[in-house]
Structures are given as structure tokens and as C-alpha cells.
Amino acid sequence: MKETVQKLNIQDGDLYAALLQEAMFRKHLVGEKRRTLKHYIMGKNSDLDGAQTDLANEFASVPKPGGGSAHAGVGGNAALTSSATTRAAINAERDRFKVLIASGKSEDDAWLALSPGLA
């Protein structure tokens, strides 16, 4: 969290609301830190397992490709959804990105447009 706050220059008084959470996710956690996932969504690789692993490594509630949390056994962490649901969500985001690119958006604008209120 400290790294994300520093990278995005988030101030102590900034409201931790939905838009800020989307910015943290899109601009840093996935946008910079978890590049395999970002590149999968952008169609730059075909590594769905790697994309899911990236997401699972960032969020304890997301399962690894084989199931189970990457953070299981730490503070009660557990995967709270299925691998199939996670993969479907990743692929839906990839499909949305393709549509945004086809509509004429640049890669950067399409990437931000995947999160409500960022583009």
C-alpha cells in the first residue's frame, strides 16, 4: 500500500472512495506492478494462467489458476471466488479493451477507460 500511495502521490486527506481505488488498481497495482495481467488484457500475450497468477498475487481473495489463495494461511486469507469466475472476468476485461481500441481509443486511453471515471 505504501508503494502505491507514493507512486500515485496520494495525500493523507484524500478520500478512499471508489474512484481512488480504481485509480490505484488501474494505474499502479495492475498498470505498473502486475504487467503480465496488463499485457494479457491488452492482447500482448496469451498467458491467462500468468494473468490470473498476477491478480492472485495482488489480492488474497482471488484464486490462483489451480484454486486457492496465493496468500492462504496468512491472517485467514482465502480465495473467495472460483478460478472459472476469475478467468471469465479477466477475459471480459480483455474483450472490453479490444472494443475500446476498435472504437479508436489509444492503448493508454482504452486502459484507463476500463475503470469507471478514469477516462
C-alpha positions as CSV (number, residue, x, y, z in Angstrom):
1,M,0.0,0.0,0.0
2,K,2.8,2.4,0.8
3,E,4.3,1.9,-2.6
4,T,1.0,2.7,-4.3
5,V,0.4,5.8,-2.2
6,Q,3.9,7.1,-3.0
7,K,3.7,6.3,-6.7
8,L,0.3,8.0,-7.2
9,N,1.1,10.8,-4.8
10,I,-1.9,10.1,-2.7
11,Q,-2.3,12.6,0.2
12,D,-3.4,11.8,3.7
13,G,-6.7,13.7,3.3
14,D,-7.7,12.0,0.0
15,L,-10.9,10.2,0.4
16,Y,-10.5,6.4,-0.1
17,A,-13.5,6.2,-2.3
18,A,-14.3,4.1,-5.4
19,L,-12.6,6.4,-7.9
20,L,-9.4,6.5,-5.9
21,Q,-9.5,2.7,-5.5
22,E,-10.0,2.3,-9.3
23,A,-7.0,4.7,-9.9
24,M,-4.8,2.6,-7.5
25,F,-5.8,-0.6,-9.3
26,R,-5.6,0.6,-12.9
27,K,-2.7,3.0,-12.7
28,H,-0.4,1.1,-10.3
29,L,-1.4,-2.3,-9.0
30,V,-2.1,-3.7,-12.4
31,G,-0.9,-0.8,-14.7
32,E,2.7,-0.9,-13.4
33,K,3.2,-3.7,-10.9
34,R,1.4,-6.7,-12.5
35,R,2.5,-6.4,-16.1
36,T,1.6,-10.0,-17.2
37,L,-2.0,-9.3,-16.3
38,K,-2.0,-5.9,-18.0
39,H,-0.4,-7.3,-21.1
40,Y,-2.8,-10.2,-21.3
41,I,-5.8,-7.8,-21.1
42,M,-4.2,-5.6,-23.8
43,G,-3.7,-8.7,-26.0
44,K,0.1,-8.5,-25.9
45,N,0.4,-12.1,-24.5
46,S,-1.8,-15.1,-24.3
47,D,-0.8,-16.2,-20.8
48,L,-4.1,-16.4,-19.0
49,D,-2.6,-18.5,-16.2
50,G,0.1,-15.8,-15.7
51,A,-2.6,-13.1,-15.7
52,Q,-4.6,-14.9,-13.1
53,T,-1.5,-15.5,-11.0
54,D,-0.7,-11.8,-11.1
55,L,-4.1,-11.0,-9.9
56,A,-4.0,-13.7,-7.2
57,N,-0.6,-12.5,-6.0
58,E,-2.0,-9.0,-5.6
59,F,-5.4,-9.9,-4.0
60,A,-5.7,-12.7,-1.4
61,S,-9.4,-13.2,-2.3
62,V,-8.6,-14.1,-5.9
63,P,-7.6,-17.8,-6.6
64,K,-4.5,-19.0,-8.3
65,P,-5.1,-20.9,-11.6
66,G,-5.3,-24.2,-9.8
67,G,-7.5,-22.8,-7.0
68,G,-6.8,-21.5,-3.5
69,S,-5.4,-18.1,-2.4
70,A,-1.7,-17.2,-3.1
71,H,-1.9,-15.8,0.5
72,A,-3.6,-18.8,2.2
73,G,-2.5,-19.3,5.8
74,V,-1.8,-15.6,6.4
75,G,-4.3,-13.9,8.6
76,G,-7.2,-16.0,7.5
77,N,-6.8,-15.2,3.8
78,A,-8.7,-17.4,1.4
79,A,-9.9,-17.3,-2.2
80,L,-13.5,-16.1,-2.2
81,T,-14.4,-16.8,-5.8
82,S,-13.7,-19.7,-8.3
83,S,-10.9,-19.9,-10.8
84,A,-13.5,-20.1,-13.6
85,T,-15.2,-16.9,-12.5
86,T,-11.9,-15.1,-12.2
87,R,-10.8,-16.2,-15.7
88,A,-14.1,-15.1,-17.1
89,A,-13.7,-11.6,-15.5
90,I,-10.2,-11.3,-16.9
91,N,-11.4,-12.3,-20.4
92,A,-14.3,-9.9,-20.2
93,E,-11.9,-7.1,-19.5
94,R,-9.7,-8.2,-22.4
95,D,-12.8,-8.2,-24.7
96,R,-13.8,-4.7,-23.5
97,F,-10.2,-3.5,-24.2
98,K,-10.5,-4.8,-27.8
99,V,-13.8,-2.9,-28.3
100,L,-12.3,0.3,-26.9
101,I,-9.3,0.0,-29.2
102,A,-11.6,-0.7,-32.2
103,S,-13.6,2.4,-31.4
104,G,-10.4,4.5,-31.9
105,K,-9.1,4.9,-28.4
106,S,-5.3,4.8,-27.9
107,E,-4.0,2.0,-25.7
108,D,-3.5,4.3,-22.8
109,D,-7.0,5.8,-23.0
110,A,-8.5,2.4,-23.5
111,W,-6.7,1.1,-20.5
112,L,-8.0,3.9,-18.3
113,A,-11.5,3.6,-19.8
114,L,-11.7,0.1,-18.3
115,S,-12.2,1.7,-14.9
116,P,-15.3,3.9,-14.5
117,G,-14.4,7.6,-14.1
118,L,-10.7,7.4,-15.1
119,A,-11.0,8.3,-18.8
